[in-house]
């Protein structure tokens, strides 16, 4: 698979890499600290012992889920030159899950009314709190697209990150080289959700933005924290992105499998 001249992408080892890899995952979400990150990782950006405890809880939860899912792959991105400077080599990573079909579509077709209702099994906010509700509203709307797309075998991109000092220097591309090559090796489509801040990288690798869903949040007598989180989420739209087999998307010509026709140009 293609690799950067100095960066190395490989599948991580749970026994030797996990703590260091997850630390880069957590830290990358803090710069910049966006609302989606604050709602995804309970306690991130709070500092002190509170954040340390939140980090440990999240790390153990994600490890248990990763070990339990044989179809989920965590990648590590390393810069070997950092070792000579006494720094850890892991600078980023990626997560993708392989599916033979669309489990969310199967749930919807079976008439399960809660097919798009998010289930969070790890650390969570206080039930009934604003952030507890916002977290569920965000993911329910974002994930509502899952039953509509990806009827056949595909790879779902769950996350990609690099430390701030490696952004815009080819690090993200090193991870994308690995992942998209893996998709092409087995001839599958790919799917992900991305904020507007990261979409440009995916577009370079044959992804198309299918939709920017309008996220709607409502609450009586919301606090300043609620307003700030909602304002941030609406300022950085989340795009639903799809990549055809082989990564060759041509607007107006490539057939969207869930429609059976190409997308018509919007005026």
N, C-alpha and C positions, 0 to 999 in steps of 0.2 A: 504494500500500500504506500502511496506517496507520503513523504515525510519532509518536514522543514529541514534545512541544512544543519540546524543546531538544536532543535527541539525534538523530543521523542514522545510519541503517543503509544500507550500500551494498556492492556487490561490490568487493573490494579489487583493487588493481592490483599485479601481481607486481613491476613495475619500480620503483614509487615507495613502496609501502606495506609490502612484505613484512617487512623487518627490524623495523620498528616494531610491526607487528601480531603477529609471532611473539614479540616481547619481552613483550607483554601476555599472550599465551597461557602462556608459561613462568612469568611472575611470578604469574599468577592461581593456578597450581597449587601455588605455594609457601605460600599463605595460605588455609586451613590446609594444611600439608604432610601429605597422607594417604598411606597405603601404596600405593594404586592409582597415584597420581602418581609415587611413588618407583620403582615397578616399570615404569611406562610410559616415563618419561623418565630414562634412565641418567644419573646424576650430579647430578640436581636436588637443591638444598638442601645441597650439600656445601660450597659457598663457595669463594672464591679461584680460582686458576688452573684447578683441576680442574673446577669448575662452568663457568667461562668456556669451556673447551675442549668440554665436554659440550654446552653451549648452542649453540655454533657448529656442531658436528657434527649436532645434531638439526635446527637451522634449515635447513641445506643439504639434509638428507635429506627433510624434509617439503616443501621447495620443489620438489625434483626429482619427488616423487610427485604433488604438486598439478599441476605443469605437464604431467605425463604422462597425467593423467586428465581428459579433457574433461567428464566427468559430475560432477566434484567442484567444489563452490563454497565459497570462503572469503569470509565477510562481515567487514566492519569496522564497528565502532560508534564514532562520533566525538561528542565534546562540543566544538562550535566555540568555546565561551566560554573554553576553556583557552588558546587562542592568545594572548589578551590578557595572560595571566599567564606567558607564556613556556614553557608546557607543551605537550607533544605532544597532538594532538587525539584520537588513537586510544586508547580506553579499554577495548576488548573486541572480541569477534567471535564467529563461529560457523562451523561446517563442516557441510555436508551433501552427500550423494552421491545422485544419481538413478539408479534401477535400473528397467529395463523388466520384469524378472522377478526371481527369487531365485537368484543364482548359487550360493549355498551349498546350496540344495535340489537344484539340478541336479547338483552334485557328489555329494551323498548318494545320489540316485536312480541315479546312474551307478555306484554301488558303490565310490566312492573312500573307502577306510578312513581317510584323513587329512583328510577334508573339514573337520573342526573343529579340526585341529591348527594352532595359530598359527604363522605364518611371519613372522619379523621380519627385515627387510632392512636396517635402519639400525643405529645404535649399540646394542650389546647388552652384557650382563654376561658375565663369564668363564664359558665352558662348564663345566658341572658344579657351579658355585657355587650357593649357596642361592637367591640372587636370580634367577639364570638359570632355575632350575627353578620357583620360585614364579611368575615372570612367565608361563611357559607353562601352569602349572596354573590360574592365574587366568583367562586368556583362553580356554583350552580349555573351561572350565566356563561362562563367561559367554556365549561364542559358540555353545555347543551348542544354543541356542534358535533360531539363525538359520535352519537348514533347516526348522524347523517352521512358521514364520510367513512372511507376505509372499510369496504365490505370484504376485501380479501387480505392475504398476508401482507403485513407492513411493519415498519419500524417506527415506533413512537419516540420522538426526542423529548425527554423529560427535563433536560437541563444541560447547559454548557456554560462554563465560566473560566475566567483567567484572572489572576491577580491584577490590580489596577496598573502596575508598572509595566505589564506586558501587553496591554491593550493597544490596538492599532499598530502592532509590530509583527503580525503574522501568527500569533499564538492561537487565536480562534480558528484560523484557517488550518492549522496543523490538526486540530481536533476534527474539523469538518472533513478534511481529506480522509481521515481514518473512517469516520462514520459513513460518509456517502460511498466510499469505496466498498465498505462492508455491505451496504444496501445493494450496490450494483453487482457485487460478486454473487449474490443469491437472487437477484432480479426482483426486488420488492420496492414498493412505494414507501414514502415516508411522510410523517405528519408531525406537526408541533404547534405550540402556541408561543408567540414571541411579542415582547413589547416593541413599540416603534423604535426604541433605542438600539435593538439588536437585529432588526429585520434585514438591514442591508447586507449583513454577512450571509444570511440564508439565501437571499436573492441571488448572490453570486454563485451558489451551488445548485441552481435549478429549482429552487422553491418558488411558488407563486403565492401571493397573498389572496386568499379566497374571500375573506371578509374581515372587517374591523367591527365586531359586534358593539352595539351601543349598550354600555353597562349602566343600569339604572339602580340607584340606591335610594331608599326612602326610610325616614325615621322621624317620629315626633320628638320635638325638642332635642335635637342632636347637640352634642358637645363640640367645642372647638377642635378636639382631636378627631372626631368623626368628619367634620368639614375638611380638615387638612388631608386626611387619608383619601376621601372621595375626590377632592380636587386633584390630588396627585395621580390617582388612577385614571381619571378622565383626561388628564394632561398628557398621559403616555398610553395611548390606545394599545390594546392587545390584539394582535393579528392572528387569525387562523391561517396556517400555512401548510401547503401540500407540495410534495415533490413526486413527479411521475417516475416510473421505472426508467433508469438510465439518466434521469436528471435533465432531460431536454424538453423544457416547457416553452411552447410558442403560443402567445396570446391569440385567441380566435381560431386556433387550429388543433391544439391538444385537447383530446376528449377528456372531460371530467367524468370518471367512472360512475359517480353517484348520480349524475345527470344523464349520462349516455350521449352527451353532445358537448361541443366546445362552448366556452363562455362567450357570450356576446359582449362586445365592447360597450362600456357605459359612456354616454355623452354627458 
